[in-house]
């Protein structure tokens, strides 16, 4: 068994099990509570589960304990053995539990099942744990969070411990067996808050106890003036106080409070000072709020006589103060976490005689049946030679349930002239209500004694009964199912009086996880049979069968069905949210091995006869990561309503759920725009759809796909679905791939549309904003990250409106992030969306002759030393050609953000914005193209021999710009600022003769300014380099034989320093890097020892500007990402 995680957690409470180094311990030097463990394990494969004695976990992920349940590791006769944790079908299975948690569980089971053995509990607990999904690293994933402890189930111990210590759940590591504070209940007296004047000692350790202790009973209605009508409505007014007290003892405390509010007589009789000791002691009995306080430790009760009222008040105080009593708080948390296991455990124990001794026997077939298809949850089979998926020892139980056995409910056991009663048992398990079993009873008295047949686990505490007539015909059975099992059932019966539907369980509950399958029958009830599949505690599959006239014997007496015949049982389609009227013709091949949870989506976004198409304004596509690309769709209408199909989040490789990336396509339904064509790209390798493209009757299209260096299958099957003339696409049917519910097939539904304009139906796909390799050039390192990214591009010319989108809680971006842009153009009324459209914010209008000349984005800093250089976008700013600033910010602090600037310059204009994203990062870049008047000019960024990473963004400033009137505007001053704690250059700015200023780097301190004369040009730049490749100095040479050097102003000397100290200069230049034209004079021989000369090509023209890639952390100038810009003429 391979190791997958450093940490091991208790299977009952979810808290970290602390390993022990094996040092001998005794009763005087015992282990902490979270180190004492037991192992729930089997002897071989799935056979004979049992529980070991008390032991400890070593650092090799083994429980060291005696095989005997009643022997602890501190006993003198102990025989310690190593029990390796994990799941191993060829050896044994082993689950660890804290000894404290096991004792609490044992106590709860023994309270309703006396003299039960430990191995009996272990056998049924093992079945439940074995049936619980895992994440592939031995971490159980039940449908609850262990009272909050699940969030700390990380792979590494150190961060887990520190996170717990600094959280509100710090108490989960404290001993739940801490001593009950009887001093709190016995020392001193309390003055009762009822104001009756009785004086008792006050507890000095709890000054607020008078407010805390009796908050549920503090309301005194005896002083209220009630009308005669109020008194007559009180049904309890004629009951004697003894009967009222007896009623109150059986009610939970919250119900007592509610009853006192509605009944004046109960309020008068139940004043706190009048409540007897029997009431207060009932608060500590089972099914009451303090039932956990003395569970499994009755020996520590105080001596008689016990003041139960004081004990109750003390317990309430301890719960309210977890800082002082963390162990007591943890005990309550564990007790509540066991509630999720106990119903299933109790149900199994009560049905012990009807459960297979071992899971886990193969299903059995009946050849004399005409069988329907099978409705099933996502099953995992573990027995050998299974024709379905075989999850091994250390693989993920990615399904929701395991198939333990199959049973049948034989309706033929009732006479054809006999009415019967169908009992449907329900079980609440892991936050859902499931169907656990069926039974048939004869109608009339004493039906319980004359049970005809049963299948599954019968729960008489929660059972729904239905009386069936003699002449009833079963037309159909509708089953609501989730991956974990069957949660609802609806029988459609035809009687002489008509057709009736009878629902059981949560059939009416519609959620994204569930779906409905319909099994057609049309047979008399007395000739039907239900074949049901069971996991540990509930039904996980259902199949209808009709008996041949010859009759059949019991399913348990028939020979096993060979695995080769199992594929004859076709898996029924499970539809969400409703079952379509016609079955679609799927295009993709059937999955192999077959999937049991065969879930499909009926995506009816057009409504009946396409009535909603004219109000459709936006289509959202929810995307995950390779190979789980498409997870769902949503459709937005003009009234703001939304129809959701599928999932907004996905879960892969761990228990954590990740929000989907949302990609949007605007559609003008009100103007008659409808979907006319959909094409899909199906990957046979991954058995999933990897690309979808929508095209409308306005010849607008949008392709949805993920980009990355992995996973996109070039050998794919492209399916095109085009609506005939006069019709449009009003919906589609989608088949999902289990267990992660990615889309593996899609076919369209059509309707006749009368309001759509009769434009030419062009079959070509035209996406004016398609993504090309040129757009992805800056994202090459990012695209190597696993999972893939969604990319969109947009043109920045011809804009008339820009609207911003921000994040929202629960999505891939929070409220502090910018998530996308909606761009509208003067020549196209349909808006174009890039990024993710989650929460529309402000918008800005641009004038017809106004364009964008500068864009600045701010990103969070994440993953600084890996492929991902920048995090999600937090702020974006636009500057227009008229000097207006369009800004929207979601992040209030900018010190910890990366700032990227894009400017129009004399040579280039801002042309395209590229926006890529996954569930946690954004990649936003603005691309430039040469201006038309500068088509013959090309810029040379020196040094040409040094390669700049593609992901970087170069800022550029030029020696000559244009003023607001379009006239030449040359540089008048060059200014360099310096870092605060050194003389290293921080930023460089050009001030033009018009007064405009442009900066690269970050403005620092102690500016040094040099003036350029009118018409003077730069010819050379010298860069001084310090140790560790830090930028030390910058100097320029001009065509007028001037050298422009920059030195910071002298630092002020503190007044207290009287004798100047000998300080080594900060800027100890180690070398000088020179950038110059070949035709210029080379540096003198005297300085050659320090100089590294970079000559630009001989064809280069003038020195026209500077470029830099500022440091990500502080935005300062950074060597070697800094240099001059020369121009060259490519027309010659």
N, C-alpha and C positions, 0 to 999 in steps of 0.2 A: 504494500500500500504506500503510495507516494505521498509525501508531505505537500500540503498546499498552502497552509497558513501558519504563521508563527503562534497565533493565539488559539486558545480553546475556550469555548463558552459552554455554560450549563444549558442542557437541553430543555430545562423547565423554566428557568428564570432569565436566561440570556446574559448573565453576568460572567465576566472573565474568571476562569479557574486559574488560580495562581499555582504554578508548578513548584515542586519541592525537590531539593537536591538529594534526598535519601538519607539525610542525617537521622539517626535513631531518635525517636520521640517517645514520651510516656504521658501518663495522665497529668502529671505535674507540669509538663512542658509540651502542651498540645499544639497542634497546628491551628492556624487561623481558620475561620469558618469556610472561606472560599478556597481553601486548599484541601479540605476533607471531602472526598468524592466517593461515589459508587459508580459502577459500570452496569448499564442495561445492555446485555449482550446475548448472543446465541452461542450454542455449542459448535454448530457447524452449519454453514450457509444460513438458512432461515429457521433451523430446527431448534426447538426447546429453548426459548428465551428464559432468562433468569436474571437476578440481580446479585451482584457480588457483595462482599462485606465492605466495611469502611476502609478506604485507602487514600492514596494521594496520586497526583499526576506528576510524572517525571518530565525531564526536558527532552525526552524522545517521543513525546505524545503517547505515552502508555500509562494506563491506570494500574498502579501497583496495589493489589488488594487480594484478600483471600477469596477463594471460590465460595466459601460458606457465608451465607447472608448475615449470620449473627456474630461474626468474628471481625473485630476491628484490628487495624494495623498495630495498635498498641498492646494487644493481648499477648499473653505469654505463649499460647499455643498456636500463634498465627503461622500460616504457611503462605507467604506472599508469592503471587504470580503476576506476570506482566500481561495486561490486556490491551492490545494495540487498538487505538481508536480508528474509526473509519468504516467504510462500507465495502465489504468484500464478499461477493456472492460465492466465491470458490473457497473461502475460509470461514469467516464469521463476521457478524455485524456488531458494532459496539458504540453506544452512546453514553457520554458522561453526564452525571447529575450531581449537584451538591448534596451532601448528606442532610443539611438543613432543609433543603427543598424536598428531598425524598420523605423526610419525616412529616412535613406538613401535608404532602400528598397522601401519605399512608393514613394519617389521622382523618382526613376528609373522606377517604373511601371507607374506612372502618366505621365511620359514624352512621352509615346507612347499610353496610354489609359487614356484619359481625363475623369474627373468626376467619376473615379472609387471609390467605397466605401471601407472603411477599412475592413469591414466584408467580402467583396468579395475577397480581397487579402488574408485575414486570412483563408478563406475557402480553397483556393487552396494551400496556404502555409502549412496548416495543413496536407493536403493530401500528400505533398512531404515529410514533416517531419515524418509523420506516416509511410511512405514507406521506410524510411532510416533505414538500419540495426543498431542494438545496440549491446553492449557488455555484456548485462545482468545486468549492474549496472546503467542503464539510460543514458549511454554515447553513443551519436550518433557516428556512424562510416561511414561518407560519403566517397566518393572516392577521397577526397582531404584533405589537412592538415591545412585548415584555414589560409593559408599564414605563416605556421610554428608554429602556436599556439597549434596545436594538441599534440606536444611533451611534453607540460606542463600540460596535462590533467591527473594529478595524484589524488589519493584518499585523500591525506592529504594536507591541505592548506599551512602549514609552509614551507615544502620543495618546493612546487610549486612557492611560492612567492620569495623565495631566489634564486631558479634556474633562474627565469625570470630576476631578478635584475642583476645577474652576467652573463647574456648571451648577444649575439648580438641582440636579439629580445626584449631588455628591454623596448622598446617603446610600446609594445602591451597593457600595463596597463595604458597608458596615454590617456587623454581625446581627442577623435577625433574631438571634437567641439572647440578645442583651437582657439583663435582669430587669423585670418590671419594677418601676419606681414606686414601691409601696410607701416610702416616706412621704411622697407627694399626696398619697391618699389618706395617711394616718396622722401625720404631724400637723398639729394646729387645727383650728376651727375656721369655718367659713361663715361669713354673714350673708344670708340668703338674699339674692337680688329681688325676691318678690316683695320685699318691704314688709314682711310680717312681723318684724321685730325680734325674731328668734336669733340669738347671737351664738355663732360658732366661731372657733378659732380661724384666723385667716392664714392662708399659705403664703409665707414670705417669699418663696421662690417664684410665685406666679401672681404678680400684682394685677394682671388683667383677667384672672380666672373668673371673676364674677360676671364678666361679659362673655367669656368663651364657653364656659361649661354648660350653661343651660340655654343657649341661644335657640334651641329647638322647642323649648317649653316656656320661654319667657313671656309669651303673650298671655295676659290674664283678662279674660272676657267677663269676669264676674262683676266688674264695675261698670260695664256698658249698659246703657238703657235700651232694652229691647222692647219692641212693640209686641202686642198680643199675637199679631200675625206671624212674627218671627218665631215666637215660642211654639206656636201650633205647628209650624213647618218642621220642627226639630223631631225627627223620628226616634231619637235616643232619649227623649225627656222622661219616658215612662220606665226606662230600664233601671234596675237597681245598680248602685255603684260597683258592686262585686262583678256583675256581668260586664259592665263597661271596662273594668280593669282587666278582665279576662280577654276581652277583645283587643285592648291596647297591647297586651303582652305578645300577641301574635302579629301585630302590625309593625312594619319598619318605622324607624324614627321619623322619616320624612312624611310618611302617611299619617302618623300620629299628629304631627304639626298641622297637616292639611285638615284632618278631622276636627281639631280644636278650633280651626278658623270657621268651619261651617256649622258646628254644633255648640251652642252655648252651654248645654247641659254637660257635654263631654269636657268643655273647657273648665267648668267649675269643678268637676269631679277629678280632673287630672292636674290640679295645681301641683307644682313640683314637690311641695312639702307634704302633699297628701298621697303621692304615688308610693305604693308599697315596695318592699325589697324584691318581691317576685317580679315586678316590672323591670327594675334596674338589672336584675340578674338575667332577664330575658334578652337584654341587649348583647350579652356575651354568648348566647346560644347560636346554633347554626342558622344561617340565612338572615342574620342581623349584623349591624354595622361593626360590632366588636367581636365577632366570632373568631377572629384570628388571634386575639390577645393571649389566650391561654391554650390554644390548640397545641396538642402533643406535649404539653408541659403542665399538666394539672397538679403535679406534685409541688409546684412553687406557689400555689394559692396561699394566701395568708391564713393564719389559724382562725377557727371559728370563734365568735360569730363574725361573719364577713359583712362589712358595710358595702353592699353592691353599688349604692349610689355614689359613694366616694370613689370606688374603683372606676366607675363609669366616667366620673368627672376627671379623674387622673388620666384615664386613657384618652379622653378628648383633648386634654391639655398636651399630652405627649405627641399626639398627631399634629396639633397646631404648631408645635415647636420642633421641627426636624433638626435644627442646629444643635439643640440640647439632647434630643432623643433620636438620632439618625437610624439606629438599629430598629427601633419600633416602627419607624416610617418604612424602612425596607421590608420589614415583615409584612406590613399591609400590602406593599407592592407585589411581593411574591404570592401572597394569598389571592390577590385579584388576578394575577397572571395564570394561576392554576385553574381559574374559572373557564379558561378557553380549552382546557384539556379534559376537565371532569365530565361534562355531558357525554362526550364520546366514550370515555372510559366507563362510565356508569352504564351506558347503553350496551356496550360490548359484554360487560360482566352479566347483565341481566339476560342477554341473548346467547350466553356461552354455549348452550347445547346446539344452537343452530348455526354456529360458525365453524368453518373448516379448521381443523386442528393446526394445520400449517398454512401460511398464505400460500399455499399460495399455489393452490392447485390450478391446473389448466382448466379452461372452460370446456364445456361438453356440448356436443351438437346433437340434434335430433333429426334424422333423415326423413322422418315421416311428416315433418312440418313444412307448410308453405310459409316462408319467413319473409318479413319485411326487411328493409334496410335498418341499420343499427344507428341509434342516436347515442352519442357517447361524448363524455368529457375527453380531455387530452390524456390518454392512457399511456402508461409505460409498463411493458411486460418484462419480467425478470427471469422467467423460466427458460430453460435451454431450447434452442432451435425455434425460437419464436419468429413468426413471419413479420412481426412488427418491430419497432425500434427496441433494441436491447441496450438499456443503460447499464453500464458496468459499475465496478466498485467505486471508482473515484470520479465518475462523470456526473454531470449535473442532472438531477431529476427536474428537467426543465418543464415537465408536464405538471398538471395539477393533482394527479392521482395515479395510483397503481391498481391494476386489476388483481384482486385476490382470488375470487371465485365467481361462478355464475350459478344462479338458482332460477327456479321458475315458479310462477303463480299460475296454477292450473285451474282455470275457470270451469273445466269439464267436471270437476268434483261436485259441483252443485247440480242438482237435478234440473232438467229442462222446464219442469213445472214449478220450480221453487224460486221465490224471490231471494235475493241475497244482499248483503251489506258489504261494501268495500271500505276497508279502513286504510288510510294513508298516513303513515307515521312520519313525523318531522323531527329534525334535529338541528339545534343551533350550534354551529361549530365554526370557530375562527371568523366570527363576525357575519356569517351568512346562515340562512335557514335552508337546509337541504332535505330532500326526501330520503328517508333511511330504509323504508320497507313498506310492503303491502300485506294485507291479510284479507281473506274472504270469510264472512260469517253468514250463517243463515238468518233470515229476517225473523223477527219475533223475540219472545222472551228466552232467557238463558242462552243467548247467542254466543256469549263469551266461552261457555263450556263446550260448545259444539263447533269449534273453529274448523273450517273446511280445508284451508290451505294458507300458507304464508310464504313470503319470499323477502329476504333482506332482514334488517334488524327492526323489531317492533318496539315502538315507544308509546306505551299507553298513556303516558303523561301529556303527550302532545300528538293527538291523533284526530284526523278529520274523517267523518263517516258519511257515506252516501248509500242510500237505499236504491237498489236497481230493480226495475220491473222485470217481469217474466219475458215480455216481448221486446225488450230493448235490443237495438242493433247498434253496434259500435261502428260509427261511420269513420271516425278518425281519432287519433291521439296526438295532441300537440304537447311538445316537451320543451320547457325552457331550461337551458343547460349553460353552464360556465365551464371553463377548463377543469375545475375541481370536482364537478359532478352535476347532478340534476337538482335544480332548485324549485321547479314548478311543473305542474302537470294540468292538462285540460282534456277532459273526455267529452267528445262530441257524440251524443247519443240520439238516435232516432226512435221515437215512441209513437204510438197511434195519435197522440195529441200534437206531435210536431217534433222539431229538433231542439234539443237543449244542450247547453254547454255547462260543465261543472269543473271548477278550477280548484286546485290544491296548491298549498305552499305559496311561493312568491311568483306565481305565474304572471301576475300583472306588473311585476317590477321590470322595467326596461332600463338597462344601463349598458355602457360600451363593452362590458366584458361578456354579456350574455347574448344568447340568440335562441330562436325558436325553430324547431324542426317539426314537420307534420308527417305522421305515418298514417296512410290510408288503410282502412280495414274493410268495412262493408259486411262484416260477418256478425252472426248472432253471438251475444256474450258467452253463451254456454259452449261455444266451439272455439273460444279464444284462449290464448295463453300469453302471458308476459314472461319474457326471458330477461332477467335483470343481472347486471354485473355489479359486484360489490368491491369497495376497497375496505379500509379499516373500519369505517363507521357509516357509510352512506352509499346510495346508489350512484353509480358512475356510468351506466349504460342501460338502454332499454330497447327491446326488440319485440315486435308483435309476431305471433305465429297463429296459424289456424290449423285445427286438428283435422286429420283425415278421418273418414268414417270408421276406419279400423280401430281407432283409439290408440293411445300411447301409454306407456308406463312412465314412472317418475323419472325425472331428469337424472337423478342420482344413481339410477340403476342401469343407465345406458353406458356403453363404452365410450372412451375418449374420442373426440373428433381429431383426426389427423391434421397436422399443421398445414398439409398441402391443400386441404379443403377449406381452410379458413378464409381465403380471399373471396369465397363466394358470398360472404356477408359484406355487402356494400355499405359504406358509411353514408348516412343521411346528411343532406345539406342543412346546416344550421344557419338560419337567416336572422339578420339584425338590420333595422328594427322590426320589419314585418316580412312575412313570407310573400314573395311575388305571385301573381296569378298564373304566370307561365314560367316554365323552367328555361333558363338561358342555354344557349349552345356555346359551351366553353371552347377556347382555342388552344390553351396550353395542355400538354399531356398530363395524365394522372401522376401524382407524386409517387415515388417509390423510395423507401417503403411507404405504404399508405399512411395518411394521417387520420387519426380517429376523430379529432375535434375539427370537423369539416365546416368551418365557419365562413359565411358569405355575407356581403353587405348589399342591401337593395338601396342604391343611392338614387332616390327619387327627388331630385332637386327642382324639377319642373312642376310638380304638383299634378292634380287630376287634369288630364287633357292639356297639359302645358300651361296652365293658368298663371303659374308663378314666373314663367320665363320673362315676361315683360317687366317684372320688378327686380330682376337679378342685376346686381351691380358689381359683385366681386366673387371670385373663386379662390379659395385658399387650399393649398396642398401641404400636408404635414409630412416632413421627410426626416428620416433617422440617419443611419450611416450604413456603409457597405457591410454586408449585402442586403441589409434590411432598409431599403430605400424609401418606399412609400408606405405610410402607416394610416393615412386617412385624408378626408376632404371636409371642408366646410363651405357653405354657400351663404353669402350675405345679400340681403334684400334691401330695397330702398327705405323701408320702414325701420331698419336697424336690426331686424330679426335675423337669426342664424340657424341653419340646419347643419348639424355635425354628424358625420359618418366616420367611424373608425376611432383612432386614438390621437391625442395631442402629445403623448409621451411614449417612450419606449424603454425597455429594460433588457440589457445585453451584458453578459459576462459578470454581473454582480447583482446584488439586491437593490442597488440604487436605481431610481427611475430618472431618466433624462428627458427634458422637454424637447419636443420636436422642433426642427427649423421650419418656419412658416414662409412659404413662397406664394405670392399673390398674382392674380391676373384680373385686371379690371375689364368689365364687360358692360356695354350700354344697352341693357335689356329694354329700357324705356324707349329707345330709338329703333327697336327692332333687331338688335344684334343678338344672335343665337349661335350656339355651337353647331358647326356643320361637319366637322371632321375631327376624329381622335386617332392618333396612331401611337402604338406602344412598341417598345423594344423589350423582348423577352429573352432572358439569359437562361439557357438550358443548364448551364454549369451551376448556377446558383438557384435555379428554379424560382425566379422572381422577375418581376418587371423592373427594369433599371432605368427606363426613360419613358416619359409621356409627353405628347405634344397636343395642344388644343388649337384648332383653327376655327374662326368664325365666318359667317357669311359676309362680313366686311373685309375679308382677307387679312385679318389680324391673327397672329399666331404667337404662341408662347410654349417653349420647350422647358420641361422640368427634368433635371437630372443632377447627379452628383459628380464632381470632378475630383480626381485623385490619381496618384501614380499606381494604385492597385485597383483591383476588383471590377472595373468596367469591362464587361465581356464584349470584345469586338466581334466574336462569332455569335451573333444574336439573331433572333427571328423578329422581323418587323411586321406588325399587323396594322393595317389601315382600315378604319371603319368610317364610311362616308354616308351621310344622310341623303336619301333621294330628294329630288326636286319637290318642293312643297312640304317637306318634313324637316324636322330638326331633332337634335339630340336633347332629350328631356331628362335623361338619367342613365345610369349604367349599373350593371351587376358586377360585383367584385368578389373574387375568391381569395381568401387569405391563407397564408401559410403558417401553420402552427409550429412552434408555440409563441412566436414573437409577433404574429399577426401582420407581417408584411404582405403587400399585395403581390399575388402571383399570376392573376389573370383578370382581364377586364373586357366586358362586352357592353355595347350600348343599347339603350332603349330609345325608341323613336316615338314622336307624336307629330300630328299635323299642325302646322303653324300658319295662321292666317294673317298675323300682324307683321311678319317679317318682310322687309323690302325684297323685291324680286331682283336681286343683283345677280351678276354672272357668277356661276358656281365654279370657282377656280380650284383645281385640285392640288396645285403646287403649294408647298409650305414656304411662307415668306416671313422670316423673323428678322426685323430690321435691327434688333438689338441682340444678335446672336453673340455667343462667347467664342473667341478664337484663341489660338495659342499665343498670339501677340498680347492679348489682354491678360493672360495667365503668366506672363514672363516674370513678374515680380513675386509670384506665389509659388515658385518651384520648390523651395524648401518646405513651405507650408503644406503643399499637396502631398508630400511624402508622409504626412501624419496620418495615422490609421483612421479610417472612418469616412473620409471624403468631405467636400465642401460644396455648398450651393453657391453659384456665381451668377450675377447679372451685370449687365452694362447698360449705360444710358448716354445719349448725346447731350452735350451741354450747350449746344447752339439752338436758338429759336425758342428758348424757354419763356413762358408767360406766368407760371406760378410754381412755387416750391412749397411743399408741405412736409412737416417733420413728423416722425413717429417715435414715441418713447416706449420703454419697457413697462411691464406690469408684473406684479407678484405672481409667482407660479409658472411663469413662462421662461424661455431661455434667456431673457434679459430682464433685469429688475428695473424699478422706477428710476434708478440713477443712470441708466444707459440710453443712448440714442440707438434706435434699431433699424431705421430705414428712411427713405425719401419717396415722396410721390411727386413726380415731375409731369407738368402739363405743358404742351407745346402749342404754338400759335397756329400750326398747320394740322394739328391732330387733336380732336376733342377728347379722345380717350386718354386718361392718365397712365403713366408708366411707373411701376413700383420697383425699386431696387432695395436690397436688404430684406428686412422683415417688417410687415405692416401689422403692428400690435396695438398701438394706442395713438390715434391721431391727435397731434398737438397743433401748434400755430402754423399759419401759412403766410407766405410773402408773395406779393404781386410784383412782376417786373414790367417795366414800360417797354413798348415795342422796340425802341432803339437801345435798350439796356442789355448788357451781357455781363457774365461773370469773369472777373479778372484775377481773383485770388480766392483760394479755398484753404482753410486750416482745419485740421482734425486733431482731436485729442483722444488718446487710447490709454487704457490701463496697462501696466507693466506686469506681464505674467510670463512664466516659463522662460526666463531671461536667457538661459544658457542652452536652450534647445531650439528646435526648428521654429517654434512659434515665438516671434519677436514682440508682437504687440497683442494686447488683450481686446476686450470689447470697446466699442466706441462710446465715449461719454459726452462729447461736445463737438459741434461742427459750426463753422463760421464761414459766411460768404461775403465777399466784397465785390460790388458791381462797378461797372465802368463809370458810373456817376457818383462814386464815392460812398454809396450807401452800404451799411454793414447789416447783413441778415444773420442773426445769431440765435441759436437755441442751445441751452446748456441744461443738462440734467445733473451734473456733478458740480458740487460747490467748491471743491478743492482741486487745484491744478498742480500742486507741487509734486505729486506722485504719478503724473501722467506724462505720456510721450506726446510731443507736439510735432505734427508733420505739416509742412507748408508747401503750397503749390501756387506759383504766381505766373501770370502772363508776363512776357518780356518782349523786347524788340524783335526777337527771332521766332518765338513760339506762342501759340495760343492754347488755352485750355480746351480740350476737345472731348474727352470721354471720362466718365467716372465708372470705376469697376468696384463692385461690392460683393465680397464673398463672406460666407459665415457658416459655422457649424453651431453646435449647441452651447458653445462657450466663448468662441473667439470671432472677431470681425477682421476682415482684410479689406481695407478701403484704400484705393489708389486713384489718383487723377492723372490721366495721360495727356500729353501735349503733342501737337503736330506743328510743323513749320507754317508760318504765316504765308499767305500767297505772295506777298512782295519780297519774301526772303527765301523763296524756293531754291534759289541757286546758292545759298549760303549754308555751310555746315559748321557746327560748333565742335571744337576739339577741346576736350577736358583733360588737362595735364595733371599728372603724368600718364601718358597713354600706356606705358609699360605696366602700370599697376592696375589690377582688376578690382573693381568695386562690386561688392555683393549685390545680386539682383534685387533683394528685398529692401534695400536702402532707398531712401528718398533724398535726392540731392536738391538743396536749396541753391538758387542762383541769383546773383545781383550783377548788374551791368553798369559800365562806365557811362553809357549814354542811354537815356530813356526818352519818353515823350511826355510833355506836359498835358494839361487838360485840353489845350487847343490843338494838339497834334504836332507841336513844334519840338525840335530837338532840345533835350534837357540834359546837359552834361554834369558830371560830378564836380563839385566845388571843394568839398572837404571829405577826407577819409579819417574815420575815428576808430580807434581800437580801445576796448575796455578790458579789464583784467579781473581775475578771480580775487575773492576777498582775502584769502589766506596765502596767496602766492602772487608772483609776477607773471603767471601764465596767461596768455590771451584768452579771453572768454567770448568776446563777440566782436564783429567788424561791421561798420555801417558806412554807407555812402549817403552824403547829403548833397542834393542836386541844387542847381542854381534857382530852381523854382521854389525851393524850401522843402520839397518832398524828401523823405528819408526811407532807406531800405536797409534791413539788418539781416546778417546771417550769424548764427550762433545765438548766444544769450547775452544781453546787456549786463555787464558787470560793473566794477567800480573803477575809480581813478582814470577817467578817459584821457587819451592822448590823441590830439587832432593835428593833421597835416593838410595843408591847402594845395590844391592843384591849380596851376595857372590856366588861363583861358587857352584852349587848344593843346595843352600839354597831354601827352599820352604815356601810359605805362608800357615798359618794354621787358621788364624782368621782375621776378619775385624771389626773395630769399627767405627760407623758412628755417629757423633754428630749432634743433631737436635736442631735448633733454634726455636724461636717462629714462629707461622704461618707455621710450617712444612717446614722450609727452611733448606737446607743442610749447616751445620756449620763447620764440620771437618771430616777428614778421617785418620784412623790409621790402620796399619797392624801389626800382630804378625807372627813370623817365627818359624820354627822348631829348631832354634838355640837360642831360648829364647830372641830374639831381638824384640823390638817394634820400628816400623818405624812411626814416627810422621811427620806431614807436617805443617809448619807455614810460612806465607808469610814474605818476608823481611820487615824490619821496614820502615815506611813511612818517607820520609825526612821532617824535621821540617822547616817551612818557616824562613828565616833569620830575619825577623822583630820581630819574637816572642822571647822575652827575658826571660819571666817567663813561665815555662811549666804549662799548664793548666791541670786540672784533668778531663780527658776524660774517659768516661765509655767504657770498651772494646766492640768492635763491636760484636764479637762472644760470646754471652752469652748463652752457651749450656744449654738447658733445660733437655735433656735426651740423653743417649747414646744407640744406637742400635747395638747389637753385633751379628755377624754371625760366627758360629764355628761348628766344628764337635763334635758329642756326646762324642767321646773318648778323646777329649782334656779337659784340666783342666778348670773348670768353673771360672768365674770372682770371685775375692775376695769379702768378705762380705762388705768391706768398700765401694765398688763401686756399690753394688747391688741396692742402692736406685735410682741410675740414669740409670741403665742398663735395657734394654729390650732384652732378649736373644732369638735368633732364632736358634734352633738346626736343622740341616739337617738330613735326614734319616740315621739310623745307618749303612746302607749298603753303604753309600756314600764313595767315595774314596778321591782323593786329591783335594785340592784347585787349580783349573787350570786356572781361568781367571775372568774377570769382565764383567758385562752387564750394559747397561744404555739405557734409552729412553730420549734423550736430549729434553730440552724445545723447543717448536715449534717456539717461538718468537726469541730467541737469540742463541739457540743450546747449552746452558750450561747444566751442570749436574743438575738434578732435583730430589728432594726427593718426594715420596718414590720410584720413578722409577729408582732404582740403587741398585746393589747388586753383590755378588760374584757368581761364577760358580764352582760347584763341579761335578766330574764325578763319574759314577757308572758302574759296570760291570753287564750287564743283562744276561750273559751266565751262571752265577752260580745260 
